[in-house]
Amino acid sequence: MTGAITALLACQLAGEVLTRSLSLAIPGPVIGMVLLLAVLLLRGRPAPAPLAEVSDGLLNNLGLLFVPAGVGVVLHLPLLARDWAPLSLAILAGTLLAIAATGRLAQALLRRFG
């Protein structure tokens, strides 16, 4: 169990080091997750049981990670009340663009593989 947590944190650290040393715009934990995926794929076997257990434990408690974000929103309510229109427009536009991009990607993949 300790080895699995260490492996996850080592991948996150490697991602942070790569992000900062190469000045990448991708968050370090995302790069670390890709590194972990690459290592697991190169092994050619399923993830070890301790790593699967630790990962499942983190995913089961994922909701707790949203508490700081919720506190941040409540802390900045006056700012949100002041700038509600541009924020709403940005959220709406971003959502519509994400839906459109997902639809285009799905169409392209269905044409290619369907």
Helices and strands as residue ranges (DSSP letters): H 2-22, H 28-43, H 49-60, G 62-66, H 67-75, H 77-82, H 84-113
